Amino acid sequence: MSFTAPKGTYDILPPESSAFLAVRDALSRPAALAGYEYIETPIFEDTALFARGVGESTDVVSKEMYTFQDKGGRSLTLRPEGTAGVIRAVIEHKLYAGQLPVKLWYAGPNFRYERPQAGRYRHFTQVGAEAVGVDDPMLDAEIIALAWEGYRALGLGGFRLLLTSLGDDTCRPAYRALLQAFLRDLDIDDDTRRRADINPLRVLDDKRPAVLAQLDGAPLMVEHLCGPCAVHYDDVRARLADIGVQWEEAPRLVRGLDYYMRTTFEFVHSGLGAQSAIGGGGRYDGLSAAIGGPALTGIGWALGVDRTLLAMRAEGVGLPTAARVQVYGVPLGAAAAERLFGLTAGLRAAGVSADMAYGARGLKGAMKAADRSGAAYAIVLGDRDIRAGTAQLKDLRSGDQLALPLDSLVATILEKLT
Ligand code: HAM
């Protein structure tokens, strides 16, 4: 019997795995530069946290959660997203009692039982950032700019920022009623009618031509914002314009999570087909209170690492591939191998990445391995060299080879590499 990775999951293998790490780092670096600190929360949480936080009526909660009972009878769920867990931690540890805003970033796997297709997986990785506890439109602009920076740093050009405001508890209920009244008169199927009752905004996202054609004159949230929400949205856009971040108004943008209000956004990429969202986020001022915390405001995003990699591939943007090591040891015989074992340890201690051929595979095989490692230098060592107190240092680019004293070899290599 043999096994394969579960449906909807995939392995990230070398050498592409180094690009995966590089993307994860590049997407989080702008947040770190803006003072966001790293947080790690459990991969599973109380099921009720997601039900209350993300919303019972969302597909994520109602259809896609990996929920199980542990041996203690608790209902737990593999996290389908990161925000609910982060806010739970902020509340539990009273992080809001200190300096505000609480600025946090995180990275890790998430789990959604979705129908797998290109760019849509059941296990996927996000980098996320959240700014909690201060209601300032400048923070909205900052968080959006940080995502923008991350994509740009990777050399991506074909992405767009879709932006809208979803209003708040003051203006959204009235708008919702207005939209429902509009939808009531349309020629739509029962399922869509039910959706219009529960979550009318989601009907605006319907891609079917027959529905789409009827949505032309639908009222839009941005046209019905209350005074404070309109001012907030204007401020966010003014600050984005100040720092050269370009966006498109997306008044029909619908997110798959229920906690959003006011500023809401998505980054989409044209090279990805149906799963075009490479990242998304927004303001979630009601989330903390909804999960039993104080009334804390918050804004954040999560960027999809898997889809960002696909977008880079689609654009032909060079993925960073680092050499596996800088120096590779090629021993000729057991005594040389033992000597090289110590030398490679010494190199690593000096900060040089080094590996060697294990398992007595002979000169030819070991040299091939040295080439494959991407190393700049190979240390070739045989019994005769040991007796002479030297080693052969081979420059793998030029092919030049040089006998050097064994005693000072680490120092000599360090010098050559800097
Ligand atoms: P989300 O839009 O559900 O937001 O996910 C963010 C990103 O994760 C998506 O844009 C996409 O790139 C990636 N993603 C989501 N589902 C999948 C999947 N099945 N396969 C591959 N990639 C996927 C959130 O998760 C919110 N927590 C973001 C946020 C943070 N809002 C405020 N703070």
Residues whose N, C-alpha, C, O or C-beta is under 5 A from the ligand:
A	BS01	HAM	E81 G82 T83 R112 E114 G119 R120 Y121 F124 Q126 A129 A277 I278 G279 G280 G281 G282 I299 G300 W301 A302 L303 G304 D306 R307
